[in-house]
Amino acid sequence: MAHRGTKGSKLFMTLLYMVASCSAVPINDLLDRASQRSDKLHSLSTMLTQELDSHFPPIGRVLMPRPSMCHTSSLQTPNDKEQALQVSESDLLSLARSLLQAWVDPLEVLSTNANTLPHPAQNSIFNKIQELQEHSKNLEDGLDILSGKMGPAAQTISSLPYSGGNDIGQDKISKLTNFHFLLSCFRRDSHKIDSFLKVLRCRAAKLQPEMC
């Protein structure tokens, strides 16, 4: 009986996705929703980083890998808003989708290790990681729909495989440092995603660049 219910739920979600894909929802509205979701994603990752900072050993900052070691660093992205304004709408959406896709596995690694993280706010961190996964998946689904309305270039996704593995360390310092590093990489990328979507929303609303 439960199995039938699960199948029914999956079918309902599939139908809902198809209806959303085929509906006449204006691109402006889709971009507004996506931008709100990406803003939540970045805010949540910032809160998590601050929570980790509250109990992070000084030696961890010394041992922390450089940002260039993030697994998404090979993706060429605009460095600021001015550069983002020079990139086409399709390419910006492609970049945002590529970054989101690249974090499916690493977010699962963070979720798995949050349960054993040697930190007094462990439960809170675990819950926020779960929220990150949910928001990230919802945003990814929304951008999939949006890309279907913006042509083939927007549907291109660059492969950015994560090869860090599930083990973030055996001792307390290693676990905290590697967890913090991975989260800081996500925070950086969530900021990029949010910036790209805000530029897209600004263009769709035909605002002047200085208002973006």
N, C-alpha and C positions, 0 to 999 in steps of 0.2 A: 504493500500500500504506500509506504514512504517512498519507494523507488518510483512509483507512478507519479507521485507528487513532485519529485525532483525533475522528472522528465517534463511534466506539465509546466513547471516553473521555467525550465530552460527554453521550452517552446514559446512561452509567453514573452520572454526576454528577446528571443530571436525575432518574433513578430513585431515587437515594439521597436526594435532596432531597424527593421525593414520599413516600418511606417515612418519613422523619423528620417530615414535616408531618402524616402520618396516624397516626403511632405514639402510643402512650399514655404518652409520656414526661411525667412530672409537671412542672407549671409551676415548682415549686421547683428541680428539677434543671436545667431550662433556664435559669433565672435565675442559678443558681450558675455554670454554664458561661459565660454572658454576662458576669457580673461578673468572673470570672477573666480573660476576654479583654479587657474594658475596662480592667482594672487594668494588664495588660501594655501596652496601647496608651498609657496615660498615662505609665507608667514609661519606656517607650521614647522618648516625645516629650520627657520631662524630661531623659533622658540626652543626647539630640540637642542640646537647648538648651544644656546644660552644655558639650558638645563645641564648639559654635559660639562660646560665650563665651570659650573658651580662646585664641581668635585673632580677637577682634572689636575693631576700631579704636574708640577713645573717641568719635570724631566720629559713628560709626554710631549711638550711643545718643542723640545729639542729634538726628539726622535721622530716627530711628525714628518712624513714625506712631503715633498714640495707639490704644489698644485699641478705642476706639469706631469706628475705621476698618475693623475686621475685617468681612468680608462677611457674617458671621452675626450681627452685633450687633443687627440689626433684630428678631431672634426674642426674644420676651419669655420669659425663663426665671427660675426661682427664683434668688435671689442667695446663699442658704446652705441648710444642711440643714434649719433650722427652717421656712423657706419651702417647701422641697421636700416636707416632711411634710404640708403643707396641700394639695398638688396630688394629684389622683386618679391611680390607677395607670395608667389608659389614657392620660391626658394626659402623664404622665412618660415613658411608652414612646414616645409620639408625638414628644415633644421630642428624645429620644435618637436616634430614627430620622431625624428631620429634620436634625439636626446631622451625623450620619454621611453622609447623602446629599449634604449641601452640600459635603463635602470630597472627593468622588470626583475632580472636575476639579482643584482646587488641589493635591491630593497628586500628581497626575500632573505638574503644573507643577514641583513640588519635585523629583520624580524626574528629570525631563528636565534641569533646571538643576544638579542635584547633580554631574553629570559634569564640568561646567566651573567649578565653584565654586572661587574662589581661596582655598583653605584647605588647610593641610597634612594634615588628616584627611579629605580629600575622599572617598577610597575607603570609609572607615568610615561617613561620613555617607550616602553613596549606598546602601550596604548596609542601613543602618538605615531609610532612607526606603522601601526595597523591603519591609522587614519591616512597616513601618507600613501600607503599602498592603495587604499580605496579611492582617494582623490586622483591619484596618478592614473589608475585604470579608467575611471570615469572620464578624465580629461582625454586620455588616449582614444577612447571610444568616440568622444565628441569630435576630436580632430580627424578621425577616420571619416566621419560623415562630412565634415567640412572639406576635406581634401577631395572628396568625390564631386564636389561642386566647383572646384577650382582647377580642374584639369590634371593631366598626367604628371606634370612637373611637381605638383604638390603631393603626389602620391609616392614619390621616390623616397626611400628610406636608406640612409647610409648605415652599414653594419658596423657596430662598435661593441664587439664581444667583450664580456667581463671574464678575466682569467684569474681573478684573485682567490677563487676557491671559497669554501664555506668556513674554514677555520681562520679565525681572526687573531689567534694567539693562545698560549697556554697559561701565561702568568697575567697578573692583574694589570701591570703597566702596558703590556702588549695589547691586551684586549681593549682597554680604554683608548689607547692611542690609535689603533687600527679602526676601531668603531668610529671614533671622532673624525679620523681622516676621511673615511668613506662617506660619512654624513656631511662633512664640509664640502666634498666634491658634489654631492647631491644638491646642497644648498646653492652652490655656485651655478649649477646647471638649471636649477629651478628658477633662479633669477634671470638667466638667459631666456628660458622659455616664456616667463612672464613678460619680459621686455619685448620679445618678438611679437607676442600676441597683442600687446598694447599698441605697438606700432601698426599692426594689421587692423586693429579695431579703429585706430585713429584715421588710417587711410580710407577705410570703408565708410567712415562718417564724414569723409572729405574735409577734415580739419587741417589747419595750417601746421607744418612741421614743428613749429615752436610750441604748439599746444599739445603735442603728443607726449 
